[in-house]
């Protein structure tokens, strides 16, 4: 069971990261920055199949119902937001050509800020 969950989360994380990378590329192409970029990234990743539908599908596969389903979906979506924020922050760091400790520090702060905003 744990292997199945890990595989589903890995697939979801890969899909989410791919969508976030694609959205980051589109944002860079449009030369978006600041709030416009944040808004675009949020909408783009949601349109690409956001966390809700993937988490609900996984809950359906597990045949979860009631409080267990709600709890699972809430945790799954929170995990997905962390993954999305991480991918978006990584893309921004790459865009800024950061490396080493500067990149690590930037990504850590970026993810924390993104999670605090939600």
N, C-alpha and C positions, 0 to 999 in steps of 0.2 A: 504494500500500500504506500509506504514512504517513497519507494522508487517511482511509482506512478505519479504521486504528487510532485516529486522533484522534476520528473520529465515534463509534466504539464506546466509547471512554473518556469522551467528553462525555456520551453517553447514559447510561452507567453512573454517571457523577458526578452527573448531574441526578437520576436515580432514587434514588441513595444520599442525595443532599442532601435530596430531597423526603421520603424515609423518615425521615431524621434530624430534619427540621423537624417532621414529623407526630409523631414520638416525643417530641420536645422539648415540643410542645404538649400531648401527653397527660401528660407528667411535670409540667408546670406546672399542668395541670388537677387532678392528684392532689396537688399541693403537695409534691412530693418534693424532697429536698435531700441534698447530700453523697453518701455511699456508696449510699444507697437509690436516688438519682437515677442515679448512674453505672451501677449494676447494671441498673436498669430500661432505661436507654438502650441498653446493650450487648445485652440480650436482645431489646428491641423492634426495633432495627435488624437484628439477625440474623434475627429472625422475618419481617421485611419483605423478605427476599430477599438477605441478607448478601453480602459480597464473594465468598465461595467459589464459589457457584453461578454468578455472573455471570462470574467470571474463568475458571472451568472451561468455561463455554459458549463464551467467546471463544477459549480454547485449542483447543476442538473445531473451531470455525469455521476456525481457522488451520491445522488438521490437524497440530498440534504433538504430539510424542511424546518419551518419555524425558526426558533431562536438560533439553532445550530447553523442554518442557512444564512441568516442575517449576520451572525458573527463571522462566518467564513468570508462572506462577500465583503464585509467591512475591512477585515484584515487584508484580504487579497487586493482590494483597491488601494489601501494605504501602501502596501508593498509596491504596487505598480506605480503609484505616484513617485515613490522614492527612486524607482528605476528610471522613470521618465525624466525626473529632475536631474538625475545623474547623467543620463545621455545628453540632455540639453546643455548641462554645464560642461561636460567633456567637449561637446561640439564648440561651445563658446571659447573654451580654453585653446582648442586647436585653431580656431579662427584668430585668436589673439597671439598665436604662436608661442604659447607658454610651455615650459618644460621643467622637469625636475621638481624641486621643492616649491617653486612659484606656482606650477600647475596644480600640485597636490593641495596647496593652501587655498588657491582660488576655487577649485572644485568643491572642497570641503565646505567653504563658506557659502558658495553658491547653492549647494544642496540644502544646507541648514536654513538659508534665507527662503528658499522655495518651499520647504516644509513648514516654516513659520507662517508664510503667507497663506497657506491652506489651512 
